[in-house]
Amino acid sequence: MSTTRKKPSIVYWLGNNLYLNVTNRCSNNCYFCFKRYKCGVSGFNLTLLEEPTPGQITDELRTFLNRRKWKEVVFCGFGEPLERLDCVLEVTKWIKKRLPIAVRIDTNGQASLVNKGRNVIEELRQAGVDRLSVSLNAHDKETYNYVCKPEFEDAYENVIGFIEKAREQLDTEITTVTIPEVALSKVKETAHKMKVKFRLREYHPCFW
């Protein structure tokens, strides 16, 4: 069945990871984003008709959380999870009360801009978040603005600052999509200097 005809998924899975699709909103408009030309991944429809409440998310989690030994639960869907910081915090606390499982957030690193005045890193740590995977899809501000088209003018600088703060409290990695505009070696060097892990994500271009 085509994902366009399936009910949108709040909870989905890839391999041994359980994923939470909590929003389709994002402060970036990256040209390479899957949601520009697909409605989902691996047969799951990730195009939400409305944002799920924390209660709806935990109700779905009850169904799947004990079905197998998951490696980790990951906040990652067709949007930026930390657009819904309070939701992420509430659901993370719910998970941690029930299972000794790692919780990861895949983020664009602009949470401090989206949630002005809040100590986002500290709130995530207190809720029980274990890992942050920060998408840094450029080696400088000019490239970042070109490929990611952020809402915020100072987005790139804030992503760097977010990573610097995060590495002090959480297991943090930088990821980069293998798009032609990015000097991957320079992003890897940035990760090395900041003493965080570095991981490449394969770019799947759309030819239609």
C-alpha positions as CSV (number, residue, x, y, z in Angstrom):
1,M,0.0,0.0,0.0
2,S,1.3,3.5,-0.8
3,T,2.3,5.6,2.1
4,T,0.0,8.3,0.7
5,R,-3.1,6.2,1.7
6,K,-1.8,5.1,5.1
7,K,-2.7,6.8,8.4
8,P,0.1,9.1,9.4
9,S,2.5,7.5,11.8
10,I,3.4,9.0,15.2
11,V,5.6,6.0,16.1
12,Y,7.6,4.1,13.5
13,W,10.7,2.0,13.4
14,L,13.9,1.5,11.4
15,G,16.0,-1.5,12.3
16,N,16.2,-1.7,16.1
17,N,15.4,1.9,16.7
18,L,11.9,3.2,17.6
19,Y,11.2,6.7,16.2
20,L,8.8,9.4,17.3
21,N,7.3,11.8,14.6
22,V,6.0,14.6,16.8
23,T,5.8,17.5,14.3
24,N,6.3,18.5,10.7
25,R,7.4,22.0,11.6
26,C,11.0,23.1,11.1
27,S,12.9,26.3,11.1
28,N,14.9,25.1,8.1
29,N,13.8,24.5,4.6
30,C,16.6,22.3,3.3
31,Y,16.5,21.6,-0.4
32,F,17.5,17.9,0.2
33,C,14.8,17.2,2.8
34,F,12.9,14.0,2.2
35,K,9.5,15.6,2.9
36,R,9.9,17.8,-0.2
37,Y,9.4,14.8,-2.5
38,K,8.2,11.9,-0.3
39,C,5.4,11.5,2.3
40,G,7.3,9.0,4.4
41,V,10.1,6.4,4.8
42,S,10.1,2.6,4.7
43,G,6.4,2.4,4.2
44,F,5.5,4.7,7.0
45,N,3.5,7.9,6.3
46,L,5.1,10.7,8.2
47,T,3.0,13.6,6.9
48,L,1.0,14.6,9.9
49,L,-2.5,16.0,9.6
50,E,-2.2,17.5,13.1
51,E,0.4,17.4,15.8
52,P,-0.1,14.6,18.4
53,T,-0.5,15.5,22.0
54,P,1.9,13.9,24.5
55,G,-0.9,11.6,25.6
56,Q,-1.5,10.4,22.1
57,I,2.3,9.8,21.7
58,T,2.5,7.8,24.9
59,D,-0.6,5.8,24.1
60,E,1.0,4.8,20.8
61,L,4.3,4.0,22.6
62,R,2.4,1.6,25.0
63,T,1.6,-0.5,22.0
64,F,5.2,-0.8,20.7
65,L,7.6,-0.2,23.5
66,N,7.7,-3.8,24.8
67,R,7.4,-5.6,21.4
68,R,11.1,-6.1,21.1
69,K,14.4,-5.0,22.7
70,W,14.8,-1.6,21.1
71,K,18.3,-0.1,21.0
72,E,17.0,3.5,21.5
73,V,14.0,5.7,21.1
74,V,14.6,8.6,18.7
75,F,12.7,11.8,18.3
76,C,13.0,12.2,14.6
77,G,10.3,12.6,11.9
78,F,9.4,15.1,9.2
79,G,10.1,18.1,11.4
80,E,12.3,19.6,14.1
81,P,11.4,17.8,17.4
82,L,12.5,20.7,19.6
83,E,9.9,23.0,18.0
84,R,7.8,21.1,20.6
85,L,10.2,21.2,23.5
86,D,7.6,20.7,26.3
87,C,6.2,17.7,24.5
88,V,9.6,16.1,24.1
89,L,10.4,16.6,27.8
90,E,7.1,15.1,28.9
91,V,7.3,12.1,26.6
92,T,11.0,11.5,27.6
93,K,10.1,11.5,31.3
94,W,7.3,9.0,30.6
95,I,9.7,6.7,28.8
96,K,12.4,6.9,31.4
97,K,9.9,5.9,34.2
98,R,9.2,2.7,32.4
99,L,12.3,1.4,30.6
100,P,16.0,1.8,31.0
101,I,16.4,2.7,27.3
102,A,18.5,5.4,25.6
103,V,16.6,8.5,24.3
104,R,18.1,10.4,21.4
105,I,17.0,13.6,19.6
106,D,17.8,14.3,16.0
107,T,17.8,18.1,15.8
108,N,18.9,21.0,13.6
109,G,20.5,22.6,16.6
110,Q,18.3,25.8,16.6
111,A,16.4,25.0,19.8
112,S,17.7,28.0,21.6
113,L,16.4,30.3,18.9
114,V,13.0,28.5,18.8
115,N,12.7,28.4,22.6
116,K,14.1,31.8,23.5
117,G,15.0,32.3,27.2
118,R,15.1,28.6,28.1
119,N,18.1,26.5,29.0
120,V,17.2,23.8,26.5
121,I,20.2,21.6,27.1
122,E,19.7,21.5,30.9
123,E,16.0,20.8,30.5
124,L,16.8,17.9,28.1
125,R,19.3,16.4,30.5
126,Q,17.0,16.7,33.5
127,A,14.2,14.9,31.5
128,G,16.5,12.0,30.8
129,V,17.7,12.6,27.2
130,D,20.9,10.7,26.6
131,R,22.1,11.7,23.2
132,L,21.8,14.5,20.7
133,S,22.5,14.1,17.0
134,V,22.9,17.6,15.5
135,S,22.6,18.1,11.8
136,L,25.3,20.5,10.6
137,N,24.9,20.4,6.8
138,A,27.5,23.1,6.0
139,H,31.1,24.1,6.7
140,D,30.3,27.8,7.0
141,K,27.4,30.3,7.4
142,E,27.1,31.1,3.7
143,T,26.8,27.5,2.7
144,Y,24.4,26.8,5.5
145,N,22.1,29.6,4.5
146,Y,22.2,28.4,0.9
147,V,21.4,24.7,1.5
148,C,19.3,24.9,4.6
149,K,17.4,28.2,4.1
150,P,16.9,28.8,7.8
151,E,14.3,31.2,9.2
152,F,16.9,32.8,11.5
153,E,19.7,35.0,10.2
154,D,22.1,33.8,12.9
155,A,21.1,30.1,12.7
156,Y,24.6,28.8,11.8
157,E,26.3,30.5,14.7
158,N,23.6,29.3,17.1
159,V,23.9,25.7,15.9
160,I,27.7,25.8,16.7
161,G,26.9,27.3,20.1
162,F,24.3,24.7,20.8
163,I,26.8,21.9,20.0
164,E,29.4,23.5,22.3
165,K,26.9,23.6,25.2
166,A,25.4,20.2,24.5
167,R,28.8,18.4,24.5
168,E,29.3,19.3,28.1
169,Q,26.1,17.6,29.3
170,L,25.0,15.0,26.7
171,D,26.5,12.5,24.4
172,T,26.6,14.7,21.2
173,E,27.4,14.0,17.6
174,I,27.5,16.1,14.5
175,T,25.9,14.6,11.3
176,T,26.2,15.9,7.8
177,V,24.4,14.9,4.6
178,T,26.7,14.1,1.7
179,I,25.4,16.9,-0.5
180,P,27.9,18.4,-3.1
181,E,27.9,21.9,-1.7
182,V,29.4,20.8,1.6
183,A,33.1,20.4,2.3
184,L,32.7,17.3,4.4
185,S,36.4,17.3,5.6
186,K,35.9,20.7,7.0
187,V,32.7,19.7,9.0
188,K,34.6,16.6,10.2
189,E,37.4,18.9,11.3
190,T,34.9,21.1,13.2
191,A,33.6,18.0,15.0
192,H,37.2,17.0,15.9
193,K,38.0,20.4,17.3
194,M,34.8,20.4,19.3
195,K,35.6,16.9,20.5
196,V,32.3,15.4,19.4
197,K,31.5,12.4,17.2
198,F,31.0,12.8,13.5
199,R,28.7,10.8,11.2
200,L,27.8,11.1,7.5
201,R,24.2,10.7,6.3
202,E,23.8,9.5,2.7
203,Y,22.1,11.9,0.3
204,H,19.4,10.4,-1.8
205,P,18.8,12.9,-4.7
206,C,15.4,13.1,-6.4
207,F,15.4,12.6,-10.1
208,W,11.7,13.1,-10.9
